[in-house]
Amino acid sequence: MTLFVALALVTAIVTFAGSLAVWKLSLRYRLYPKIRERDVHTRPTPRLGGIAMFIGILVAFAAAAWISSLGIDRFANLQIVFKDPFQVLAILLAAGLIVAIGVADDVWELDWLTKLAGQFIAAGVIAWQGVSIVSLPIGGPDGGITVGSSWMSAAVTVFTIVLVMNAINFIDGLDGLVAGVALISSGVFFLYSYLLVQQTSPTNYFNLASLLAVVVVGACLGFLPLNWHPAKLFMGDAGALLVGLLMATSAIAVTGQVDPSQLGTDELFPAFIPIIIPFAVLLIPLLDFGLAVVRRLRAGKSPFAADRKHLHHRLLDMGHSHLHAVLIFYGWTAVASFGCLLAFVLPVYFEVGSGWAFAFIGVGFVALAAVTLAPLGRRKRQTVAAEAEAASAGDASFPGLDELAAMPTPAAERPVTGDDHPGAR
């Protein structure tokens, strides 16, 4: 655990220093795009933060590789991660390709087909070097796994990586949103993968999934200070796609290698945690992505056509402030992620039923729903109060019966009725 924390800190420090450098250079050379109609920010802001995040991740991997080469007994198991160097190099190569595509899009705005083709190539590089879903832990706690063909494994792997990359990129619309959501999600997934390895391989606490998760945590932690509202620097497509790529690869690296019978519990639900947790930590991005695709296809548009109807836009339109909208996303992500983690931890480590985890998720979702919908109730109360005030003002200005009786009424004019009351319109 100490080494993982150290690697996260190294990634965070390098990313923070790199972010400062990128921010200053971007301002000096005016490397920022014009504000688009769908943008929430009101002043031109550099969008090349993904470069700093990538540099931080490269330094962390280099540090891990160097430590593994020292032969220190305490970190001897780290060599397992670098036992197949081509696998690690494939991940870094794919990450570099994605960052290059993202930077090109942030500067010149590539068409969606070019970006999608680049994403498939990057995902294919990872699947080609063996980081793929070779099995699915859907055999239940008493038995086993489901294994598909090599072509099916590659196809599912590539589709999953591309899906997660775009889901993360789709929610990148508010200051600190992606960095915070990824920080929470990857932090929970790191804890899960670390504890999972303790169950399945007690002598080896190091694995590729945990390493990927912890460097994402470090990169987001180092980038968030400059991305907090009001943001000085955006991660852009380069950063969002990079985070999505590494999160998906981390999930694939552990999901496709777990046998439910090794989890040490007779409950059925924990056996499916290797599949459920990757979706739980990405609940909000995947939901936003799915809604956007359906919405755009129904309108006869490309699923990648930009609009201003994402979940974070809707929260702002409901009346939430920028900060409140971001914190609500954090809350939904945390409840879903930690709830599923508890469903694994409680039965395996404390012999407590996973029902408590469901109770945590249920209570959390109800509380978050109330907070999310609060502006609608407040707006309704304000509307009712305004209508009542208008009606009261109308009653006060309307002439009384005695005054009406004293006023001359033309013969052709009909008597005043309740429908003519100023407050009734």
C-alpha positions in Angstrom: 0.0 0.0 0.0 2.9 2.4 0.8 4.3 2.1 -2.7 0.9 2.7 -4.3 0.4 5.9 -2.2 3.9 7.0 -3.2 3.2 6.5 -6.9 -0.1 8.4 -6.5 1.8 11.3 -4.9 4.5 11.3 -7.6 1.8 11.4 -10.3 -0.1 14.2 -8.5 3.0 16.4 -8.0 4.3 15.9 -11.6 0.8 16.5 -13.0 0.3 19.7 -10.9 3.7 21.1 -12.0 2.9 20.2 -15.6 -0.5 21.8 -15.4 1.0 25.0 -14.2 3.5 25.0 -17.1 0.8 24.1 -19.7 -1.5 26.9 -18.3 1.2 29.6 -18.5 2.4 28.5 -21.9 -1.2 28.4 -23.2 -1.9 31.9 -22.0 1.4 33.2 -23.4 0.8 31.8 -26.9 -3.0 32.0 -26.7 -3.5 28.3 -27.1 -7.2 28.3 -26.3 -10.3 28.0 -28.5 -13.2 30.4 -28.8 -16.2 29.9 -26.5 -18.9 27.7 -28.1 -22.6 28.1 -27.7 -22.9 24.9 -25.6 -20.0 25.9 -23.2 -20.8 26.9 -19.6 -17.7 29.0 -19.0 -17.7 32.6 -20.1 -14.0 33.4 -20.7 -11.6 31.6 -23.1 -9.8 28.9 -21.1 -6.9 26.6 -22.2 -7.9 23.0 -22.8 -4.5 21.2 -22.9 -4.4 19.9 -19.3 -4.5 16.3 -20.7 -0.8 16.8 -21.7 0.2 17.4 -18.0 -1.8 14.4 -16.8 -0.2 12.1 -19.4 3.3 13.3 -18.4 2.5 12.6 -14.7 1.3 9.1 -15.6 4.4 8.4 -17.7 6.7 9.5 -14.8 4.7 7.2 -12.4 5.1 4.2 -14.7 8.8 5.0 -15.1 9.2 5.2 -11.3 7.4 1.9 -10.8 9.5 0.2 -13.5 12.7 1.5 -11.9 11.7 0.3 -8.4 10.9 -3.1 -9.8 14.3 -3.3 -11.3 16.1 -2.6 -8.0 15.4 -6.1 -6.6 14.1 -4.9 -3.3 12.5 -7.8 -1.4 9.7 -5.7 -0.1 8.7 -4.8 -3.7 9.7 -8.0 -5.4 6.1 -8.7 -6.4 6.0 -5.5 -8.4 8.1 -7.3 -11.0 4.9 -9.3 -11.9 3.4 -6.1 -13.3 6.4 -5.6 -15.6 6.8 -9.3 -16.4 5.3 -8.7 -19.8 6.8 -5.3 -20.7 5.0 -5.2 -24.1 1.6 -5.2 -22.2 2.6 -2.1 -20.3 4.1 -0.5 -23.4 0.9 -1.1 -25.3 -1.1 0.7 -22.7 1.2 3.7 -22.7 1.3 3.7 -26.5 -2.5 3.7 -26.7 -2.6 6.4 -24.1 -0.1 8.5 -26.1 -2.2 8.0 -29.3 -5.3 9.1 -27.5 -3.6 12.2 -26.0 -2.4 13.1 -29.5 -5.9 12.8 -31.0 -7.3 14.7 -28.1 -4.8 17.6 -28.4 -5.5 17.8 -32.1 -9.2 18.0 -31.5 -8.8 20.6 -28.7 -6.7 22.7 -31.1 -8.2 22.1 -34.5 -11.6 20.3 -33.8 -11.4 17.1 -35.6 -14.5 15.5 -37.1 -16.1 12.8 -34.9 -15.4 10.0 -37.4 -11.6 10.6 -37.2 -11.7 10.7 -33.4 -13.7 7.5 -33.2 -11.3 5.7 -35.6 -8.4 6.8 -33.4 -10.2 5.5 -30.3 -10.7 2.1 -31.9 -7.1 1.9 -33.0 -5.9 2.7 -29.4 -8.3 0.2 -27.9 -7.1 -2.4 -30.5 -3.5 -1.9 -29.4 -4.4 -2.7 -25.8 -6.5 -5.8 -26.8 -3.7 -6.9 -29.2 -1.2 -7.1 -26.3 -3.4 -9.3 -24.1 -5.2 -6.8 -21.8 -8.6 -8.2 -22.7 -11.7 -9.7 -21.2 -10.7 -13.4 -21.6 -13.4 -14.5 -19.2 -16.5 -13.3 -17.3 -17.1 -14.2 -13.7 -20.7 -15.2 -14.1 -20.6 -18.8 -12.9 -21.7 -18.0 -9.4 -19.8 -18.4 -6.1 -19.6 -22.2 -6.5 -18.2 -22.3 -9.9 -16.3 -20.7 -12.3 -16.2 -18.5 -15.2 -17.4 -18.1 -18.8 -14.8 -18.1 -21.5 -15.4 -16.8 -25.0 -13.4 -17.1 -28.2 -10.3 -14.9 -28.8 -12.2 -12.8 -31.4 -15.1 -12.3 -29.1 -12.7 -11.3 -26.3 -11.0 -8.7 -28.5 -14.3 -7.3 -29.8 -15.8 -6.9 -26.3 -12.6 -5.4 -25.0 -12.3 -2.8 -27.8 -16.0 -1.9 -27.5 -15.8 -1.5 -23.7 -12.7 0.8 -23.9 -14.3 3.0 -26.6 -17.6 3.1 -24.7 -16.0 4.2 -21.4 -13.7 6.8 -23.1 -16.7 8.5 -24.7 -18.8 8.2 -21.6 -16.1 10.1 -19.6 -15.7 12.6 -22.3 -19.4 13.3 -22.5 -19.6 14.5 -18.9 -16.7 16.9 -19.3 -18.7 20.0 -19.2 -18.3 21.6 -15.8 -15.2 22.7 -13.8 -13.8 19.8 -11.8 -16.5 17.4 -12.9 -14.5 14.7 -14.7 -11.4 15.0 -12.4 -13.6 14.6 -9.3 -15.7 11.8 -10.6 -12.7 9.9 -11.9 -10.9 10.5 -8.6 -13.7 9.0 -6.6 -14.3 6.2 -9.0 -10.7 5.2 -9.4 -10.1 5.5 -5.7 -12.9 3.0 -5.0 -11.8 0.7 -7.8 -8.2 0.8 -6.4 -9.4 -0.3 -3.0 -11.5 -3.0 -4.6 -8.7 -4.4 -6.8 -6.2 -4.2 -3.9 -8.5 -6.2 -1.6 -9.5 -8.6 -4.4 -5.9 -9.5 -5.0 -5.5 -10.2 -1.2 -8.3 -12.7 -1.5 -7.2 -14.4 -4.7 -3.4 -14.1 -4.3 -2.5 -13.3 -0.7 1.3 -13.2 -1.4 1.1 -10.6 -4.2 -0.5 -7.2 -3.6 0.7 -5.7 -6.8 -1.3 -5.9 -10.0 -1.8 -4.0 -13.2 -5.4 -2.9 -12.4 -4.3 -1.4 -9.0 -1.4 0.4 -10.6 -3.6 1.9 -13.4 -6.2 3.0 -10.9 -3.8 4.7 -8.6 -2.0 6.7 -11.3 -5.5 7.9 -12.5 -6.1 9.0 -8.9 -2.8 10.8 -8.8 -3.3 12.5 -12.1 -6.8 13.8 -11.2 -5.6 14.9 -7.8 -2.8 16.9 -9.3 -4.9 18.4 -12.0 -8.0 19.3 -9.9 -6.5 22.5 -8.2 -6.3 24.2 -11.6 -9.6 22.8 -12.7 -11.7 23.7 -9.7 -14.3 26.4 -10.3 -13.6 28.9 -11.7 -11.2 26.7 -13.8 -7.9 28.1 -15.1 -7.3 25.0 -17.2 -9.4 22.3 -18.8 -8.2 18.7 -19.4 -9.9 18.8 -22.8 -10.6 15.7 -24.9 -7.0 14.6 -24.4 -7.4 14.4 -20.6 -11.0 13.0 -20.6 -10.2 10.3 -23.2 -7.0 9.4 -21.4 -8.8 9.0 -18.1 -11.5 6.9 -19.7 -8.9 4.7 -21.5 -7.0 4.0 -18.2 -10.2 3.4 -16.2 -11.5 1.0 -18.7 -8.2 -0.8 -19.0 -8.0 -1.1 -15.2 -11.4 -2.7 -15.0 -10.7 -5.1 -17.8 -7.4 -6.1 -16.3 -9.1 -7.4 -13.2 -12.6 -8.3 -14.4 -11.4 -10.9 -17.0 -9.1 -12.7 -14.5 -11.3 -13.4 -11.5 -12.9 -16.7 -10.5 -15.9 -16.2 -8.2 -15.1 -19.4 -6.3 -11.9 -17.6 -4.9 -13.8 -14.8 -3.2 -14.4 -16.7 0.0 -18.1 -16.2 0.4 -21.2 -18.2 -0.1 -23.3 -15.3 -1.1 -24.2 -14.9 -4.8 -24.1 -11.1 -5.1 -20.3 -10.7 -4.3 -19.5 -13.2 -7.0 -20.8 -10.7 -9.6 -18.9 -7.7 -8.1 -16.1 -8.0 -10.6 -18.7 -7.1 -13.3 -20.8 -4.8 -11.2 -18.2 -2.5 -9.8 -16.8 -1.3 -13.1 -20.3 -0.2 -14.1 -21.1 1.2 -10.6 -18.1 3.5 -10.6 -19.0 4.7 -14.1 -22.8 5.0 -13.4 -23.2 8.7 -14.1 -21.0 8.8 -17.2 -22.6 5.7 -18.8 -26.1 7.0 -18.0 -25.3 10.4 -19.6 -23.8 8.7 -22.6 -26.8 6.4 -23.1 -29.3 9.2 -22.8 -27.3 11.4 -25.2 -27.1 8.7 -27.8 -30.8 7.9 -27.6 -31.7 11.6 -27.7 -29.6 12.3 -30.7 -30.6 9.3 -32.7 -34.3 10.1 -32.1 -33.6 13.6 -33.5 -32.0 12.1 -36.6 -28.5 13.3 -35.6 -25.2 11.7 -35.1 -24.7 10.1 -31.6 -21.6 12.3 -31.4 -23.3 15.6 -32.4 -22.7 18.1 -29.6 -25.6 19.7 -27.8 -26.5 21.3 -24.5 -28.7 18.7 -23.0 -26.3 16.6 -20.9 -27.1 15.8 -17.3 -24.9 18.6 -16.0 -26.6 21.1 -18.3 -30.0 20.0 -16.9 -28.9 20.5 -13.4 -27.9 24.0 -14.2 -31.2 24.6 -15.9 -33.0 23.3 -12.8 -31.5 26.1 -10.8 -28.4 24.4 -9.3 -25.2 26.5 -9.1 -22.1 25.3 -10.8 -20.6 24.0 -7.6 -23.8 22.3 -6.4 -24.1 20.5 -9.8 -20.6 19.2 -9.5 -21.1 18.1 -5.9 -24.3 16.3 -6.8 -22.4 14.3 -9.5 -19.8 13.5 -6.8 -22.5 12.3 -4.5 -24.1 10.0 -7.0 -20.8 8.5 -7.9 -19.7 8.0 -4.3 -22.9 6.3 -3.2 -22.9 3.9 -6.2 -19.2 3.2 -5.9 -18.9 2.8 -2.1 -22.2 0.9 -2.0 -20.9 -1.8 -4.3 -17.6 -1.9 -2.6 -19.4 -2.6 0.7 -21.3 -5.4 -1.0 -17.9 -7.0 -1.6 -16.2 -6.1 1.7 -19.0 -6.9 4.2 -19.5 -10.6 3.3 -15.9 -11.4 2.6 -14.2 -9.6 5.5 -16.9 -9.2 8.2 -19.3 -12.1 7.4 -22.1 -9.6 7.3 -24.9 -9.8 4.7 -24.7 -7.6 1.6 -28.2 -6.3 2.5 -26.5 -3.6 4.5 -24.8 -2.4 1.3 -28.1 -2.2 -0.5 -29.6 -0.2 2.5 -26.6 2.2 2.2 -27.3 2.6 -1.6 -31.0 3.0 -1.1 -30.7 5.7 1.6 -28.0 7.5 -0.3 -30.0 7.5 -3.5 -33.2 8.8 -1.8 -31.2 11.6 -0.1 -29.5 12.5 -3.3 -32.7 12.5 -5.3 -34.2 15.0 -2.7 -31.1 17.3 -3.1 -31.2 17.0 -6.9 -34.9 17.8 -7.2 -34.9 20.5 -4.5 -34.7 23.5 -6.9 -37.9 22.3 -8.6 -39.8 22.4 -5.3 -38.3 25.8 -4.5 -39.2 27.1 -7.9 -42.7 25.9 -7.5 -43.1 27.6 -4.1 -41.7 30.8 -5.6 -44.2 30.7 -8.5 -47.1 30.1 -6.1 -46.0 32.9 -3.9 -45.6 35.3 -6.8 -49.1 34.4 -8.1 -50.6 34.9 -4.7 -48.8 38.3 -4.3 -50.0 39.3 -7.7 -53.6 38.3 -6.8 -53.4 40.2 -3.5 -52.1 43.3 -5.3 -55.0 43.0 -7.8 -57.6 42.8 -5.0 -56.2 45.8 -3.3 -56.4 48.0 -6.4 -59.9 46.8 -7.5 -62.7 49.3 -6.5 -65.0 48.3 -3.7 -68.8 47.8 -4.0 -69.6 51.3 -2.6 -67.4 53.0 -5.1 -68.9 50.9 -7.9 -72.3 51.9 -6.9 -71.4 55.6 -7.0 -69.8 55.4 -10.4 -72.0 56.2 -13.5 -72.5 53.1 -15.7 -73.2 53.5 -19.4 -76.3 51.6 -20.5 -74.5 49.8 -23.3 -71.7 48.6 -21.0 -72.1 45.1 -19.4 -71.7 44.8 -15.6 -68.2 43.8 -14.3 -67.9 40.1 -13.6 -65.3 38.1 -11.8 -63.7 37.1 -15.1 -62.6 40.8 -15.6 -60.6 40.7 -12.3 -57.1 41.8 -13.0 -55.7 38.9 -10.9 -57.7 36.3 -12.9 -55.7 36.7 -16.1 
